[in-house]
């Protein structure tokens, strides 16, 4: 291993732009097709199927129309409906009742605008999978009969929602809903202070910012490699939660292998349907020295087991956390990416959560957090980024904004960086046939006190790799 100064990272990053990396885990994201022409012609049409000032659920029905001159790939398009939360702790759930494009091709996630207003401190962001196809010039998506409700099914108020139009009984152009392509707003007017630079400015430079940095390419020989401890990591062996009570945390199941010339860490979790046979895995930094800044990792989630029957309620993660000193302690902090390939916690199928925690009480259970979610498969490699500044926590998946959570959830103390894979319970699959699941990690990056865009993260990682650097830690201990 060799150390790399920031100036050398910059030079290597510039060179790396011109080099096609053979590592499949860092394939470049394609440019958005039709983005330029879409800016001249994308239109969002809206009607409501629930016109009351209060309702059991809000029902924004939408169409996206292409009035431009070139086809638009719907997977490049995101649409935002802005509303006022019913309380600071209110949580919401999205559903699609029916859609011409198919509900399976439409996702809904909730976030917080960078600058909340009196009529918009949350938004519902609608996105499309590749299965939604493209919009030809002059075409629209057809009906998207969408709805959302409070998770506790309490009535919600709509009259003070920025995007709500009580009188909109039939479809028509509606500028209080925005459409975005590649970070740019191409239709509509966002509530004050939340224009096209929310959450990132597409004109941001791609040159990475300066700042103390942790980078690890996970280039180790095995769980007992002495460099793991020397580089500040601990492979968990002690018992306890989360997961199945009585399960084992097994260091031997954290392994490393080469893929396309690059080292990848694998976390294996297995069970034969009993607590005694359940083996879970976790790796974490021994030091809690990470607070504000940018966190990033490339993670491969799995929908199916490597062997044996499927169905276990599995959690695959990348997160930061500190210790809960007392129930409901106000200096607790945790920021999670959690993928549930087979559902759990009341969800019937795969779902990805990002969650920002203020505090909790384990018994009786009480939680204070804010989350965003997407109900779809995330099997495969994904670039995960979360930034924390003095105003908000912002999550990205594969370069796309996933959710923003408010200042109430900012960390008061530094945290550790963690990856783990564990089972919620043994009720999802009751077979006693052995089965095992894999979660893989390509790299992890933290830049202290600097908010980087996903593009800047990619440039910085490419620079480390072009220079042959597999580890660097200049983040000071606290």
C-alpha positions as CSV (number, residue, x, y, z in Angstrom):
1,X,0.0,0.0,0.0
2,X,1.2,3.5,-0.6
3,X,-0.1,6.8,0.8
4,X,-1.5,9.4,-1.7
5,X,-1.6,13.1,-1.1
6,X,-4.6,15.1,-2.2
7,X,-2.7,16.8,-5.0
8,X,-1.7,13.4,-6.3
9,X,-5.3,12.3,-6.1
10,X,-6.4,15.3,-8.2
11,X,-3.8,14.5,-10.8
12,X,-4.6,10.8,-10.9
13,X,-8.3,11.6,-11.0
14,X,-7.8,13.8,-14.0
15,X,-5.9,11.1,-15.8
16,X,-8.5,8.5,-14.8
17,X,-11.2,10.4,-16.7
18,X,-9.5,9.3,-19.9
19,X,-9.0,5.7,-18.9
20,X,-11.7,3.1,-19.4
21,X,-11.7,1.1,-16.1
22,X,-12.0,-2.7,-16.5
23,X,-13.6,-3.0,-13.1
24,X,-17.2,-3.8,-13.6
25,X,-18.0,-2.6,-10.1
26,X,-17.2,1.0,-11.2
27,X,-18.8,1.2,-14.6
28,X,-19.5,4.8,-15.7
29,X,-23.1,5.9,-15.6
30,X,-24.5,6.7,-19.1
31,X,-25.5,10.2,-19.9
32,X,-29.3,10.9,-19.9
33,X,-30.8,10.4,-23.3
34,X,-32.8,13.2,-24.6
35,X,-32.1,15.5,-21.6
36,X,-31.5,18.6,-23.7
37,X,-34.5,18.3,-25.8
38,X,-36.7,17.3,-22.9
39,X,-36.0,20.6,-21.2
40,X,-37.9,22.3,-24.0
41,X,-41.0,20.1,-23.9
42,X,-41.6,18.0,-20.8
43,X,-45.0,18.7,-19.2
44,X,-46.6,17.4,-16.0
45,X,-50.4,17.1,-16.0
46,X,-52.4,16.7,-12.8
47,X,-55.8,15.9,-11.3
48,X,-56.9,14.9,-7.9
49,X,-59.2,12.0,-7.0
50,X,-59.5,13.2,-3.4
51,X,-60.6,16.8,-3.4
52,X,-61.3,17.2,0.3
53,X,-59.4,19.6,2.6
54,X,-58.8,16.5,4.7
55,X,-58.7,12.9,3.4
56,X,-57.7,9.4,4.4
57,X,-55.1,9.6,1.6
58,X,-53.9,12.1,-0.9
59,X,-54.5,11.0,-4.5
60,X,-52.4,13.0,-7.0
61,X,-53.1,11.4,-10.5
62,X,-50.4,12.4,-13.0
63,X,-49.5,12.2,-16.6
64,X,-46.1,13.2,-18.0
65,X,-46.2,14.4,-21.6
66,X,-43.3,15.0,-24.1
67,X,-44.0,18.1,-26.1
68,X,-40.4,18.1,-27.3
69,X,-38.8,16.9,-30.6
70,X,-36.9,13.9,-29.3
71,X,-37.7,10.8,-27.4
72,X,-37.2,10.9,-23.6
73,X,-36.2,7.9,-21.5
74,X,-38.5,7.8,-18.5
75,X,-35.9,6.3,-16.2
76,X,-34.1,9.6,-16.5
77,X,-37.2,11.6,-15.3
78,X,-38.2,12.4,-11.7
79,X,-41.4,14.2,-10.7
80,X,-41.9,15.9,-7.4
81,X,-45.3,16.6,-5.6
82,X,-44.7,19.0,-2.6
83,X,-46.8,19.0,0.5
84,X,-46.9,20.0,4.2
85,X,-46.4,17.2,6.7
86,X,-49.2,16.7,9.2
87,X,-46.6,16.7,12.0
88,X,-42.9,16.8,12.4
89,X,-42.8,13.0,13.1
90,X,-45.4,12.1,10.4
91,X,-44.4,9.2,8.2
92,X,-46.0,8.4,4.8
93,X,-46.5,5.4,2.5
94,X,-46.7,5.6,-1.3
95,X,-49.0,3.3,-3.4
96,X,-49.9,3.1,-7.1
97,X,-53.5,2.0,-7.7
98,X,-53.2,1.7,-11.5
99,X,-51.0,3.0,-14.3
100,X,-50.9,2.6,-18.1
101,X,-47.1,2.1,-17.8
102,X,-47.7,-0.5,-15.0
103,X,-47.4,0.2,-11.3
104,X,-44.3,-2.1,-11.2
105,X,-42.5,0.5,-13.3
106,X,-43.3,3.4,-11.0
107,X,-41.6,4.1,-7.6
108,X,-42.4,6.7,-5.0
109,X,-40.0,8.0,-2.3
110,X,-40.4,10.8,0.3
111,X,-37.9,13.5,1.0
112,X,-37.5,16.9,2.6
113,X,-36.8,20.0,0.4
114,X,-33.5,21.8,1.1
115,X,-35.4,24.9,2.1
116,X,-38.8,23.8,3.7
117,X,-41.6,26.4,3.4
118,X,-45.0,26.8,5.1
119,X,-46.7,24.8,2.4
120,X,-43.9,22.4,1.5
121,X,-41.7,20.6,4.0
122,X,-41.9,17.2,2.3
123,X,-42.2,15.9,-1.2
124,X,-43.2,12.7,-2.9
125,X,-40.7,11.9,-5.7
126,X,-42.0,9.7,-8.5
127,X,-39.4,7.8,-10.6
128,X,-39.6,5.2,-13.3
129,X,-37.8,1.9,-13.9
130,X,-36.3,1.0,-17.2
131,X,-39.4,-1.0,-17.9
132,X,-41.4,2.2,-18.3
133,X,-39.7,2.7,-21.7
134,X,-39.5,6.0,-23.5
135,X,-41.8,8.8,-24.4
136,X,-41.9,9.6,-28.1
137,X,-42.5,13.3,-29.1
138,X,-46.1,14.1,-28.6
139,X,-46.7,11.0,-26.3
140,X,-47.6,10.9,-22.6
141,X,-47.5,8.2,-19.9
142,X,-51.2,7.9,-19.7
143,X,-52.9,7.7,-16.3
144,X,-50.8,7.2,-13.2
145,X,-53.3,6.8,-10.4
146,X,-51.1,7.5,-7.4
147,X,-51.8,7.9,-3.7
148,X,-50.1,8.3,-0.4
149,X,-51.2,8.2,3.3
150,X,-49.9,8.5,6.8
151,X,-48.4,5.1,7.9
152,X,-50.8,5.2,10.9
153,X,-53.8,5.9,8.6
154,X,-54.7,9.1,10.5
155,X,-56.4,11.6,8.2
156,X,-54.1,14.0,6.4
157,X,-54.7,17.7,5.6
158,X,-54.3,18.8,2.0
159,X,-55.5,22.4,1.9
160,X,-52.1,23.8,2.9
161,X,-50.1,21.5,0.5
162,X,-48.2,23.4,-2.2
163,X,-48.9,21.0,-5.0
164,X,-52.6,20.3,-4.1
165,X,-55.2,21.6,-6.5
166,X,-58.7,21.1,-5.0
167,X,-60.5,22.2,-8.1
168,X,-58.4,20.0,-10.5
169,X,-61.1,17.4,-11.3
170,X,-59.7,16.8,-14.8
171,X,-56.2,16.6,-16.2
172,X,-54.4,19.8,-17.0
173,X,-50.9,21.3,-17.0
174,X,-49.9,21.9,-13.4
175,X,-46.7,24.0,-12.7
176,X,-46.8,23.3,-8.9
177,X,-45.4,19.9,-9.6
178,X,-41.9,19.8,-10.9
179,X,-40.1,17.4,-13.3
180,X,-36.3,16.9,-13.3
181,X,-33.8,15.3,-15.6
182,X,-30.1,14.9,-14.6
183,X,-30.5,17.3,-11.6
184,X,-32.1,20.1,-13.7
185,X,-35.7,21.3,-13.4
186,X,-37.3,21.0,-16.8
187,X,-40.9,21.7,-15.8
188,X,-42.8,23.5,-13.0
189,X,-41.9,25.9,-10.2
190,X,-40.6,24.5,-6.9
191,X,-41.6,26.2,-3.7
192,X,-39.4,29.1,-2.7
193,X,-35.7,28.3,-2.4
194,X,-36.0,24.8,-3.8
195,X,-35.2,25.4,-7.5
196,X,-33.0,23.4,-9.8
197,X,-30.0,23.5,-7.4
198,X,-31.9,21.3,-4.9
199,X,-30.4,19.0,-3.8
200,X,-27.3,19.4,-5.9
201,X,-26.2,21.9,-8.5
202,X,-25.5,20.2,-11.8
203,X,-22.9,22.8,-12.5
204,X,-20.8,21.8,-9.5
205,X,-17.2,21.1,-10.4
206,X,-16.2,17.5,-10.6
207,X,-12.9,18.1,-9.0
208,X,-13.0,16.6,-5.5
209,X,-12.9,19.0,-2.5
210,X,-10.0,19.0,0.0
211,X,-10.5,17.5,3.4
212,X,-9.3,14.8,5.8
213,X,-10.3,11.5,4.1
214,X,-10.8,7.8,4.8
215,X,-10.6,5.6,1.7
216,X,-10.5,1.8,1.8
217,X,-10.5,-0.5,-1.2
218,X,-10.9,-3.6,1.0
219,X,-7.7,-5.2,-0.4
220,X,-7.2,-7.8,2.3
221,X,-6.3,-11.5,2.4
222,X,-9.0,-12.5,4.9
223,X,-10.7,-11.6,8.1
224,X,-7.6,-12.2,10.2
225,X,-5.3,-10.0,8.0
226,X,-3.5,-7.8,10.5
227,X,-3.9,-4.8,8.2
228,X,-7.7,-4.8,9.0
229,X,-7.1,-3.9,12.6
230,X,-4.1,-1.7,11.7
231,X,-6.4,0.3,9.4
232,X,-9.0,0.8,12.1
233,X,-11.6,-1.9,11.4
234,X,-13.1,-4.5,13.7
235,X,-14.7,-7.7,12.4
236,X,-17.5,-8.5,14.8
237,X,-17.5,-11.6,16.9
238,X,-19.4,-10.6,20.0
239,X,-23.1,-11.6,20.5
240,X,-26.1,-9.3,20.7
241,X,-28.4,-7.5,18.4
242,X,-29.6,-6.6,15.9
243,X,-31.1,-9.7,14.4
244,X,-32.2,-13.1,15.5
245,X,-31.8,-13.5,19.3
246,X,-29.1,-16.1,20.0
247,X,-27.5,-15.9,16.5
248,X,-23.8,-15.8,16.1
249,X,-21.6,-13.1,14.6
250,X,-18.9,-15.0,12.7
251,X,-15.7,-13.2,11.6
252,X,-14.8,-16.1,9.3
253,X,-17.7,-15.3,7.1
254,X,-16.2,-11.9,6.1
255,X,-14.0,-12.8,3.1
256,X,-12.2,-11.0,0.3
257,X,-11.8,-12.0,-3.3
258,X,-10.7,-10.5,-6.6
259,X,-13.3,-9.5,-9.2
260,X,-12.1,-8.2,-12.5
261,X,-8.8,-7.3,-11.0
262,X,-10.3,-5.5,-8.0
263,X,-10.6,-6.7,-4.4
264,X,-14.2,-7.0,-3.1
265,X,-15.3,-7.7,0.5
266,X,-18.1,-10.3,1.0
267,X,-20.4,-10.6,4.0
268,X,-22.0,-14.0,4.2
269,X,-25.1,-14.6,6.4
270,X,-26.5,-18.1,6.7
271,X,-29.1,-20.1,8.7
272,X,-30.8,-23.5,8.8
273,X,-33.9,-22.1,10.5
274,X,-32.8,-22.0,14.1
275,X,-31.0,-19.4,16.2
276,X,-28.1,-21.7,16.9
277,X,-27.5,-22.2,13.2
278,X,-27.8,-18.5,12.2
279,X,-24.6,-16.8,11.4
280,X,-24.6,-13.0,10.8
281,X,-21.7,-10.7,9.7
282,X,-20.5,-7.2,10.5
283,X,-17.4,-5.0,10.0
284,X,-17.1,-1.6,11.6
285,X,-14.6,1.1,12.4
286,X,-13.3,0.8,15.9
287,X,-13.1,4.6,16.3
288,X,-16.2,6.8,16.4
289,X,-14.5,9.9,14.8
290,X,-16.8,10.5,11.8
291,X,-19.5,13.2,11.8
292,X,-20.3,15.8,9.1
293,X,-19.1,15.4,5.6
294,X,-19.6,12.9,2.8
295,X,-19.9,9.1,3.1
296,X,-19.9,6.8,0.1
297,X,-19.7,3.1,-0.6
298,X,-20.3,0.8,-3.6
299,X,-22.4,-2.2,-2.4
300,X,-23.9,-5.2,-4.1
301,X,-27.3,-6.2,-2.8
302,X,-28.7,-9.7,-3.4
303,X,-32.3,-10.7,-3.9
304,X,-31.7,-14.4,-3.8
305,X,-29.6,-16.7,-1.6
306,X,-26.3,-18.0,-2.9
307,X,-27.6,-21.5,-2.0
308,X,-30.7,-23.0,-0.4
309,X,-34.4,-21.8,-0.3
310,X,-35.2,-18.1,-0.5
311,X,-37.5,-16.1,1.7
312,X,-35.6,-15.0,4.8
313,X,-36.3,-11.5,6.1
314,X,-32.8,-10.2,5.5
315,X,-31.3,-6.8,6.1
316,X,-28.2,-5.6,4.0
317,X,-26.7,-2.3,5.1
318,X,-24.2,0.5,5.0
319,X,-24.6,3.0,7.9
320,X,-23.0,5.3,10.5
321,X,-23.9,5.1,14.2
322,X,-22.9,6.0,17.7
323,X,-23.9,4.5,21.0
324,X,-27.3,5.1,22.7
325,X,-26.2,6.2,26.2
326,X,-29.7,6.1,27.6
327,X,-33.3,5.5,26.3
328,X,-34.3,8.5,24.2
329,X,-30.9,10.2,24.7
330,X,-30.8,13.3,22.4
331,X,-27.1,12.8,21.4
332,X,-27.7,9.5,19.6
333,X,-27.2,9.5,15.8
334,X,-27.6,6.9,13.1
335,X,-27.8,7.2,9.3
336,X,-28.8,4.0,7.3
337,X,-29.0,2.5,3.9
338,X,-31.0,-0.7,4.6
339,X,-32.1,-3.1,1.8
340,X,-34.7,-5.8,2.6
341,X,-34.8,-8.1,-0.4
342,X,-37.7,-10.2,1.0
343,X,-39.5,-7.5,3.0
344,X,-39.9,-7.4,6.7
345,X,-41.1,-4.9,9.3
346,X,-44.5,-5.1,7.8
347,X,-43.4,-4.9,4.2
348,X,-44.3,-7.8,1.9
349,X,-41.6,-7.5,-0.7
350,X,-38.2,-5.8,-1.5
351,X,-37.7,-2.3,-0.2
352,X,-34.8,0.1,0.3
353,X,-34.8,2.5,3.2
354,X,-32.7,5.4,4.1
355,X,-33.3,6.5,7.7
356,X,-31.9,9.3,9.8
357,X,-32.3,8.8,13.6
358,X,-32.6,11.3,16.3
359,X,-33.1,8.7,19.1
360,X,-35.1,5.7,20.3
361,X,-36.2,3.7,23.3
362,X,-35.8,-0.1,23.0
363,X,-38.4,-1.1,25.5
364,X,-41.2,-0.2,25.1
365,X,-40.2,0.6,21.5
366,X,-40.3,4.3,20.6
367,X,-38.4,5.8,17.7
368,X,-37.7,9.4,16.5
369,X,-36.5,9.2,12.9
370,X,-37.2,10.3,9.3
371,X,-37.0,7.9,6.4
372,X,-37.3,7.6,2.7
373,X,-38.1,4.4,0.8
374,X,-38.4,2.8,-2.6
375,X,-40.4,-0.4,-3.1
376,X,-38.5,-2.2,-5.8
377,X,-35.6,-4.6,-6.4
378,X,-32.1,-3.2,-5.8
379,X,-30.3,-6.4,-6.6
380,X,-26.8,-5.7,-8.0
381,X,-24.1,-3.0,-7.6
382,X,-25.2,0.4,-6.3
383,X,-23.3,3.6,-5.5
384,X,-24.6,4.8,-2.1
385,X,-23.8,8.4,-0.9
386,X,-25.0,10.3,2.1
387,X,-23.9,13.9,2.9
388,X,-24.3,15.6,6.3
389,X,-23.8,19.4,6.7
390,X,-25.1,21.9,9.2
391,X,-28.6,21.9,7.7
392,X,-29.6,18.5,6.4
393,X,-28.8,14.8,5.6
394,X,-29.1,14.0,1.9
395,X,-29.1,10.5,0.4
396,X,-28.2,9.4,-3.2
397,X,-28.4,6.1,-4.9
398,X,-26.6,5.7,-8.2
399,X,-26.1,9.4,-8.6
400,X,-29.8,10.2,-8.1
401,X,-31.3,12.0,-5.2
402,X,-33.1,9.5,-2.9
403,X,-34.2,11.7,0.1
404,X,-33.3,14.7,2.2
405,X,-33.9,14.7,6.0
406,X,-34.2,17.7,8.2
407,X,-31.9,19.5,10.7
408,X,-33.7,17.9,13.6
409,X,-31.8,14.6,12.8
410,X,-28.2,16.0,12.5
411,X,-25.6,14.3,14.7
412,X,-24.4,15.7,18.0
413,X,-21.5,13.3,18.4
414,X,-19.1,11.5,16.0
415,X,-20.0,8.0,14.8
416,X,-18.4,4.8,13.4
417,X,-18.8,3.5,9.9
418,X,-20.4,0.0,9.5
419,X,-21.5,-2.7,7.1
420,X,-23.6,-5.7,8.3
421,X,-26.0,-8.3,7.0
422,X,-28.5,-10.0,9.4
423,X,-31.9,-11.6,9.7
424,X,-34.8,-9.8,11.3
425,X,-36.3,-13.1,12.4
426,X,-36.8,-16.7,11.2
427,X,-40.5,-16.4,10.2
428,X,-39.9,-15.4,6.5
429,X,-38.6,-18.9,5.7
430,X,-39.3,-21.7,8.2
431,X,-37.4,-24.5,6.4
432,X,-34.5,-26.2,8.2
433,X,-32.6,-26.5,4.9
434,X,-29.4,-24.5,5.1
435,X,-29.2,-21.4,3.0
436,X,-26.7,-18.5,2.7
437,X,-26.9,-14.9,1.5
438,X,-24.1,-12.6,0.2
439,X,-23.7,-8.8,0.4
440,X,-20.5,-7.4,-1.2
441,X,-18.7,-4.1,-0.7
442,X,-16.3,-2.6,-3.3
443,X,-15.0,0.4,-1.4
444,X,-15.8,3.0,1.3
445,X,-15.0,6.7,1.4
446,X,-15.5,9.5,3.9
447,X,-14.4,13.1,3.4
448,X,-14.6,15.1,6.6
449,X,-16.7,18.3,6.6
450,X,-17.0,18.4,2.8
451,X,-20.2,17.9,0.9
452,X,-19.4,16.2,-2.4
453,X,-21.7,15.4,-5.3
454,X,-21.9,11.8,-6.4
455,X,-19.8,12.8,-9.5
456,X,-17.1,14.2,-7.2
457,X,-17.1,11.0,-5.2
458,X,-16.6,9.0,-8.4
459,X,-13.7,11.2,-9.5
460,X,-12.0,10.9,-6.1
461,X,-12.4,7.1,-6.0
462,X,-11.1,6.8,-9.6
463,X,-8.1,8.9,-8.6
464,X,-7.2,6.7,-5.7
465,X,-7.4,3.6,-7.9
466,X,-5.5,5.1,-10.8
467,X,-2.7,5.9,-8.4
468,X,-2.8,2.3,-7.0
469,X,-3.8,3.5,-3.5
470,X,-5.8,0.9,-1.6
471,X,-6.0,2.7,1.8
472,X,-5.7,6.2,3.3
473,X,-6.9,7.6,6.6
474,X,-6.2,11.2,7.4
475,X,-9.3,11.8,9.5
476,X,-8.1,12.9,12.9
477,X,-9.2,11.0,16.1
478,X,-11.5,12.9,18.4
